[in-house]
Amino acid sequence: MTLTQQLLIISIVPLALLGMLISLWRSKVRRRRLFWRWSFTLVMSAIWASSVLSTFGGNMLPPVILYNWGIAGTYALPLAAMGLLWTTAVYFSTPPKYTRSAIIISGALWVTAVLLDPNIWGASLPPIKLLGESTRQFDLWAAAWIASWLVPTAGAWMQTQQINADLPQSLYRNRVRYWLLVIFLFFAGSLLASIQQPQQPGWNQAGLLVNFLAMLTGTLTLRRRNLPDLKLAFRQLMSRLTGILIIFGLTLAALYFIVQFVSGMPIQTQRVTLIAAAFIFAVFFAWLVQKVNRLTRRIFLPSAARKAAIMADYDNESGNLPDPQALGRLLLRMVQSNLATDDAWLFLADDAPGGKLVLRPLTGLSAAPQETIDFAHDDPIALYLRQKRDTLAQYDINTLDSFAAVPEETRETLRGWQRVLYKPLHAGDSLIGVLALGAKYNGQAYDEKDLELLDALATQTTPLLAQACHAASLRRINDYVFNQNQAIARDKRHLAELVTLYSQFIHLISPELRRPLNALSQEVQRFQDNSEDERQKTFAAQLDQQIGRARAPIDNLITVSTRIQMREDFAFEPVRLDSAAQKAIRNLRTMADARRVKVVLNVDTPMTTVLGDEEQLTEAVQYLLHNAIKFNKIGGEVQMDIAAIGNQLCLRVQDTGVGIPPDRLDGVWTGLSGIRANGNGRSPGLGLPLARFIVKSHGGDVEAVSAYGSGSTFSIFLPLILEET
């Protein structure tokens, strides 16, 4: 064996223990006293482990160093046991006087062992008589040494077992059981280390491995806040180990028989036989793995097999889906009949703004109503319910450090509920609800069988509850949409009748509105033609002009009503707004050339598609462009820009005309407000109101900005859609 191999063997376990110490440092344990005491235990265990493995040192180190190393390791084991007792007292906050007494007794025994050790002092005492028997010095030393680690180990066990006996079924009790496992493993490892036989270090090495498992389990227990159920973890481990051993044994037997079978065959025959045997073995192995896994699960994980059997009937049970409240009552009745409790409530979980978790009462066994409670996104209870599937006990919330950050208001609400257990109900990664259980009516505590049965019931009903909640939500949405559709249909019929009535009214009143003015205009024209007096002719011309002004609003009203009737139905489809703008430019090219107005179109985005009626949108753009050309100066310019702003597409038409006075800007989109053009002003006419009507009908908006004397900018905004590629 090389020096490198010897060094690796000697250092591997102590280095692993020191690695646990480093991980404990990095975990930032809140309770510093607990951290220092367990660190002391790990260091003493590392010293003892290195002394046990020093037998592999060979000639690498001088015999004196190896000798003293072994002595130091021998007395490090009792110190590790004292550290274990010390850590237990701090971990569970037990009365210090019992711990102090056990430490004093074990310390006295440790000093006695040191004083009686002939390997230290180099001298032996003669045998002495005890109870009529001759006792050697080695026997006295061995008794003192064994008692020095046995007393603190027994003290730690009794303290932990006393706490375990008084606890209800909870996460805290699960942590106590893990610590009992730590103490048991430490005891077993120390017991194996106490077997001293010359030239047979195997017992010490076996004890070293068991002690290493104890330190590893203890470190994980202190570092991790949420530990898996101990019995379930042990069953899973045994299930996997048993499966591996069965498959290993059968594989070894198959290989042995194959080798024995082909050993006497010719080489060519051996190859063909091995290939055929390998194929048969592969098929057999694939079948064997499934059977072994199923067998080990039935033996070691009966609850998992029961859950699988429950889920096998899921399709049959989900055929007739009741509403969530009825399904919740069914679940509570099953809990009542199987877990002996008359106090249980089912809460549905909802996500609120800010990441909050809201629990709303759905149904319960007791008549007392429960209030809704909400948890902040970083509340330890909310984090646990969302991330974990294990049952949470009220005792855990009151005692564990991981729930220390729970607000006092939330604690008061939970105490008001008077619940013992909280079972998160998960469907996949989603929290569907929480089942809150009160105490049993027979006064007993919930045990592991109760929790397994609760897990099975939750596994059976939670998917159904999730589907029922989704179905109820869909029904509510469907009812809402149906009612809205009915309201929209009624409004549409109402509007259609109003449009028909409006059309009939316009057709009826149009001739009556025009007839008096037409007759009056004809009489004035006849008077003007027959009169020879110039003053009368002038007066008649002014009167005719006033009649024309009075008739203009009526003509505009009739024209607008006619055009609105033409736009009753739009044909919506994907339309490129830049194409509509180019078409409007082509339609007004002659007008722009006549006034020597330059029209420029800039498209700043590749996404120019909107949902609309192409003909109507082209007409709306044409109204804006017509307005900009009409009121522009001779030789001016019109700038048209198309750009995406958020989820909207904007088209701006900017001219270089005289602009609009501020007091008239708000009325440009109405058109019928009676604004009249003066010497330098502009009248909106009917184009802008119709453009606004078209854009609003497409779910868009319009905007007008003007600086009197320096031009105007008219903009339309339409919802942008992405083109399908």
Protein Blocks (a to p, Z undefined) as FASTA:
>chain_A
ZZklmmmmmmmmmmmmmmmmmmmmmnopablmlmmmmmmmmmmmmmmmmmmmmmmnmmmb
cfklmmmmmmmmmmmmmmmmmmmmmmmmmmnopafklmmmmmmmmmmmmmmmmmmmmkln
opacddddeehiacdfklmmmmmmmmmmmmmmmmmmmmmmmmmmmpccdfklmmmmmmmm
mmmmmmmmmmmmmpccehiaklmmmmmmmmmmmmmmmmmmmmpmbdcdfklmmmmmmmmm
mmmmmmmmmmmmmmmmmmmmmmmpcfklmmmmmmmmmmmmmmmmmmmmmmmmmmmmmmmm
mmlmmmmmmmmmmmmmmmpccdfklmmmmmmmmmmmmnopabdcdddddddehhiacddd
fbdfbfbdcddddddfklmklmmmmmpmbdcdfklmmmmmklmmpcfklmmmmmmnopab
dcdddehjbcfbdcdddddfklpacdfklmmmmmmmmmmmmmmmmmmmmmmmmmmmmmmm
mmmmmmmmmmmmmmmmmmmmmmmmmmmmmmmmmmmmmmmmmmmmmmmmmpcbfklmmmmm
mmmmmmmmmmmmmmmmmmmmmmmmmmmpccdddddfklmmmmmmmmmmmmmmmnopacdd
ddfbfblcdcddfklmmmmmmmmmmmmmmmpcehiacddddddehjaccdddddfbebja
fklmmmmmnopnopacdfklccebjmlmmmmmmmmmnopacdddddehiapadddddddd
dddZZ
